[in-house]
Amino acid sequence: MDNNSILNKFDIIEINNNSRITIEDQTFCEDQEKQYKEFIEFADEYILYLNYNPLFNKYYNSETLIKEMNKNKECNKNEFISNIVDHFRDEYKVTLDYKIIQQKYNIDITYNTIIDEIIEQLEGYNFTDKASKEIKEAFKDEVRGYNGNVKAEIKKQKVIFDSFFYADTWDKKYGGEPSIGYNSTNGFYKLLKALSHFEQGSAENLYSGIYSKIRCEKGDKVFTTHTMMCFKAESMKIFKNGKVEVTFLTNEYAQQFAKEYCGYIGGVN
């Protein structure tokens, strides 16, 4: 087979990003683009009409109307981009920046171009691996001290975090009950997200109910042992002094979580 024949075979191969997204994602993107293009087509016809049929009176004029329609075109372009980016961000629980894409492209942008940019932001990962990386890195940052050391300790089946949160005791002065400090709830969100991912390998949070209790409840409903009822993590105990103990079903699970999600490199007590 000569070189020209080989090149001809490559010429008939259509390369696009649709193979890297699901049929459901593609359908969503195509619908968004259809609606966006319909608007752009209408806007262009509207502007063309005003150019050939100028209007001027004390209430409006063609120049102002055309200017406003061009603004609408730009706004809808930005909305078209953000709708698609938000879809993938929400569907796959990954961090994506739609503003970069909005600033980079004009109204001629297509959903395939937006997918190109989204895949570029994944930095070589697929959606699942990117979400996993972000969950692990977020919790590693949470438990890493100012000196770079991990604020975690392993004791057999337990991973212990001292001074993990701040307990708000303001209400206690007035006969109320202590609660988790508002600034500390985000740390619990990252911890529960990490534990959930460790359990099932998915970005969906199994422990949203526990998080809701930590964020909204007070007293013994919070400062107690929260049962996980899963195959790897058994429970999470929250102490009023800021300590959190996560008990796993085996020593091996405790070590694995500490290393993969906390960046722990120390020994086991």
C-alpha positions in Angstrom: 0.0 0.0 0.0 1.5 3.4 -1.0 1.7 6.4 1.2 -1.2 8.2 -0.7 -3.5 5.3 0.1 -2.7 5.5 3.8 -3.3 9.2 3.8 -6.6 8.8 2.1 -7.7 6.4 4.8 -6.9 9.0 7.4 -8.9 11.6 5.5 -12.1 9.8 5.9 -11.8 9.6 9.7 -13.8 12.3 11.4 -12.2 13.3 14.7 -14.4 15.1 17.3 -15.0 15.2 21.0 -18.4 13.5 20.9 -16.7 10.1 21.6 -15.5 11.6 24.9 -18.9 12.5 26.2 -22.0 10.4 26.7 -25.0 10.3 24.4 -27.0 12.1 27.1 -24.4 14.9 27.3 -24.3 15.2 23.6 -28.1 15.5 23.4 -28.0 18.2 26.0 -25.3 20.2 24.2 -27.0 19.9 20.8 -30.3 21.2 22.3 -28.5 24.1 23.9 -26.8 25.0 20.6 -30.0 24.7 18.6 -31.7 27.2 20.9 -28.7 29.5 20.8 -28.4 29.4 17.0 -32.1 30.1 16.6 -31.7 33.2 18.7 -28.6 34.4 16.8 -30.4 33.8 13.4 -33.3 35.9 14.7 -31.0 38.6 16.0 -29.1 38.9 12.7 -32.4 39.2 10.7 -33.6 41.8 13.2 -30.5 43.9 12.8 -30.5 43.5 9.0 -34.1 44.7 8.9 -33.2 47.8 11.0 -30.3 48.6 8.8 -32.5 48.7 5.7 -35.5 50.2 7.5 -34.2 52.9 9.9 -36.4 54.1 12.7 -36.1 57.4 14.4 -38.4 59.0 16.9 -38.4 60.4 20.4 -38.9 56.9 22.0 -36.3 54.8 20.1 -34.1 54.7 17.0 -32.4 52.0 14.9 -28.9 52.7 16.3 -30.0 52.1 19.9 -32.1 49.0 19.0 -29.2 47.5 17.1 -26.8 48.2 20.0 -29.1 46.6 22.4 -29.5 43.5 20.3 -25.8 43.1 19.9 -25.5 43.3 23.7 -28.2 40.5 23.9 -26.2 38.4 21.4 -23.1 38.7 23.7 -25.1 37.9 26.8 -26.7 34.9 25.2 -23.3 33.7 24.0 -22.1 33.8 27.6 -25.2 32.0 28.8 -24.8 29.3 26.1 -21.3 28.7 27.3 -22.1 28.7 31.0 -25.1 26.4 30.6 -22.9 23.7 29.0 -20.0 24.2 31.4 -22.4 24.1 34.4 -23.9 20.9 33.1 -20.6 19.1 33.1 -19.5 20.6 36.3 -22.7 19.5 38.1 -22.9 16.1 36.4 -19.4 15.1 37.1 -18.6 17.2 40.2 -15.4 18.7 38.7 -14.1 22.3 38.8 -14.5 24.1 35.5 -14.2 27.8 34.6 -16.7 29.1 32.1 -15.4 32.7 32.2 -12.2 31.8 30.5 -14.1 30.4 27.6 -16.5 33.3 27.5 -13.6 35.8 27.2 -11.9 33.7 24.5 -14.6 33.3 21.9 -17.1 35.3 20.0 -20.7 34.6 19.1 -19.7 32.0 16.4 -18.7 29.5 19.1 -20.2 25.9 18.9 -20.7 23.3 21.6 -17.9 21.2 20.1 -15.5 24.1 20.8 -16.8 24.4 24.4 -16.2 20.7 24.9 -12.6 21.1 23.6 -12.1 23.8 26.2 -13.6 21.7 29.0 -11.4 18.7 28.1 -8.4 21.1 28.1 -9.3 22.1 31.7 -9.4 18.4 32.7 -5.6 18.5 32.3 -5.4 15.0 30.7 -7.8 13.3 33.2 -11.2 11.9 32.3 -14.1 13.3 34.3 -14.1 10.5 36.9 -10.4 10.8 37.6 -10.4 14.6 37.7 -13.2 14.5 40.3 -11.3 11.9 42.4 -8.1 14.0 42.2 -10.0 17.1 43.4 -11.7 15.4 46.3 -8.4 14.0 47.5 -6.5 17.2 47.0 -9.2 19.3 48.7 -9.0 17.2 51.9 -5.2 17.0 51.9 -5.2 20.8 51.9 -7.7 20.8 54.7 -5.6 18.6 57.0 -2.2 20.0 56.1 -0.7 22.3 58.7 1.2 25.5 58.1 4.5 23.6 58.3 3.3 21.1 55.6 2.8 18.3 58.1 -0.5 16.3 58.1 -2.7 16.9 61.1 -3.7 13.3 61.4 -2.8 10.2 63.4 -3.5 6.5 62.9 -4.3 4.3 65.9 -5.1 0.8 64.7 -8.5 1.2 63.0 -8.9 4.9 63.7 -7.7 8.0 61.9 -7.7 10.9 64.4 -7.8 14.6 63.6 -6.9 16.8 66.6 -8.1 20.4 66.5 -10.0 19.7 63.3 -12.8 22.2 64.0 -13.9 25.1 66.2 -16.8 24.6 68.5 -19.1 27.6 68.8 -20.1 27.9 72.5 -21.8 31.3 72.2 -25.3 30.0 72.8 -24.1 28.2 75.9 -23.8 31.5 77.7 -27.6 31.8 77.3 -28.6 28.3 78.2 -28.2 27.0 74.6 -26.1 24.2 73.3 -22.7 24.3 71.5 -22.5 23.8 67.8 -19.9 23.4 65.0 -18.5 26.8 64.2 -19.7 28.2 60.9 -16.2 28.5 59.5 -15.5 24.8 60.3 -18.4 23.2 58.4 -16.6 23.3 55.1 -13.9 21.1 56.7 -16.5 18.5 57.6 -18.0 18.7 54.1 -14.6 17.8 52.6 -14.0 15.0 55.1 -17.4 13.4 54.5 -16.9 13.8 50.7 -13.5 12.1 51.0 -15.0 9.3 53.1 -17.9 8.8 50.7 -15.5 8.7 47.7 -13.3 6.2 49.6 -16.3 4.0 50.2 -17.7 4.0 46.6 -15.3 5.7 44.3 -18.0 8.2 43.2 -18.2 11.9 43.6 -21.8 11.6 45.0 -21.9 12.2 48.7 -23.3 9.3 50.7 -23.1 11.3 53.9 -25.0 14.4 53.0 -27.5 13.6 55.9 -24.6 13.6 58.4 -23.3 16.9 57.0 -26.7 18.5 57.2 -26.9 17.5 60.9 -23.4 18.9 61.6 -24.3 22.1 59.9 -27.7 22.7 61.4 -28.0 20.8 64.7 -26.5 21.5 68.1 -25.4 19.6 71.3 -25.6 15.9 71.5 -27.1 15.5 68.0 -23.7 16.7 66.7 -21.2 15.9 69.4 -21.7 12.1 69.3 -20.8 9.0 67.2 -22.2 9.2 63.7 -22.7 5.7 62.2 -21.6 5.3 58.6 -23.1 1.8 58.1 -20.8 1.1 55.1 -18.1 -1.5 54.2 -15.0 0.6 54.9 -15.8 3.4 57.3 -17.7 2.4 60.4 -18.3 5.6 62.3 -17.2 9.2 62.9 -17.0 10.5 66.5 -17.0 14.3 67.1 -15.7 15.7 70.4 -16.4 19.2 71.8 -12.7 19.9 72.0 -12.3 19.9 68.2 -11.1 16.3 67.8 -12.6 13.9 65.3 -12.1 10.2 65.2 -13.0 8.1 62.2 -13.2 4.4 62.8 -12.7 2.0 59.9 -13.6 -1.7 59.8 -9.9 -2.7 59.4 -6.5 -1.3 60.1 -5.7 -1.5 56.4 -8.6 0.7 55.5 -7.5 3.3 58.1 -4.0 3.3 56.6 -5.3 3.5 53.0 -7.6 6.4 53.7 -4.9 8.3 55.7 -2.3 7.9 52.9 -4.6 8.5 49.8 -6.8 11.2 51.2 -4.8 12.9 53.9 -1.3 12.6 52.5 -0.2 10.7 55.6 3.3 9.2 55.4 3.9 8.4 59.1 3.7 5.2 61.0 0.9 3.5 62.8 0.4 3.5 66.6 
